[in-house]
Amino acid sequence: MKTISSRVKNKSAILLGMLGDSLPQEVYSYLKPEEIEKLLGELDSAGAVSKEDENKVLKLFGKHFQNPISTPKKENTDFAREILAEIEKIVKDAKKEESVVEYLKRTKKKELSKLVLGESAKIVALIMSYTDPEESSLLFEEFSDSFREEVLEEIQALDFYSDKNADELERFVKFKKALIERELSPTVKNRNGRKVADILTKVSPNISGDLISKIREKNPEFAENITEHYFDMNDLLKIGRNSLTKFLEKFHPIVIASALKGVETSLKEEIFSLIDNWLRKSVKCEMDSMGPISLAEIEEAQKGILGALRLSVDSGYIKIWKIK
C-alpha cells in the first residue's frame, strides 16, 4: 500500500471528519480530555483532504479492525463492529466515483459561476451543454451581451460526439474543482469548526468549556468559528421569551429541572424570568421534590436540551444571535 501523503498528519482526525454525526457518542467516553483536545487541534489543521488520502485512511482503519492481533473485550465487540460497518459503508460509497457529466447535472448556479469564472466562451459553452437548463439560464444572465453571443456561437458549433471535447471537459472540470477547493480554505475551516462543535456537544459540558478556553488561547480565530456552531446553557438567554417557552415545553419538566441543577443561580433565575409562569412553576416543583442528583444526570439533561437547540437553530425553527 502506498504511504499516505505527508500533508495528512493525523488519520484519526480525517476519519472523524468523514464519519461526522455517524460516529457513536460512546467513542468520546473512551478518550481523556487531553486526547480530545489533541484531536480537535489536528482536525483544525487538517484542512482539505483529497479523496485518495481519505480512501487510504479508511482502508487502514478497516484493516486494523479486521486484524485479529488482540481479542476485544466482549462488551466492546458490538461497538467495534458498528464502527467497522460505518467505515465499510463509506469505502463502498467512495468507490462510486461520480462522472463529470453527473456532477454538472446536479451543480447549482453558484458553484457553476466559480467553475466558469475567467474561462473562454468555448469552455463555458461546453460546461453549459451538460448542466441543468434552469441553472444554465441563471448563469447565462450573469454574462455580458457580447459574451452571451460568443457562448451561443460555440454551443452551435459543438460536436457532442467528439472524444476530444469529452476529454477536455473532464480534465478541465477536475482541475478547476481542485483549484476551487484549495482556494476555499475559509470554507474548510468553517466546516472543521462545525465538526469540532459536534464533538464538544457530545462530551461533558465541564470538559467542553475547558477545551474551548484552551483552543481560544492557541487559536482565537478557530475558537470563534467553533462558537458559531456550539451552544451552552447561556445561549438559552438569546432566545425570545415566546420562543424559549415553546422550545422548552417539548421537554418534561424533570429534564429541565435536572439541567438547571448544574447552572449558576443567576443564570437559572434569568431563564425562569423568560419562560411562562405555568412552565416555571412545573420546573420549580420538580426541582424542589427531586433532591440531589448525579453530575452524569445533569450533563445528560443539558446535552439533550442543547442538542435539540442546535437542531432547531439549524432548521430555522429558532433564531439565535451568536455574539462573536
Buried (B, 14 or more C-beta within 10 A) or exposed (E): EEEBEEEBEBBBBBBBBBBEEEBBEEBBEEBEBEEBBBBBBBBBEBBBBEEEBBBBBBBBBBEEBEEEEEEEEEEEEEBEEBBBEBBBEBBEEBEEEEEBBEBBEEBEBEBBEBBBEEBEBBBBBBBBBBBBEEBBEBBBEEBEEEBBEBBBEBBEEBEEEEEEBBEBBEEBBEEBBEEBBEEBEEEBBBBBBBBBBBBBBBBBBEBBEEBBEBBBEEBEEBBBBBBEBBBBBEBBEBBEEEBBBBBBBEBEBBBBBBBBBBBEEEBBEBBBEBBBEEBBEBBBEBBEEEEEBEEEBBBBBBBBBBBBBBEBBEEEEBEBEEEE
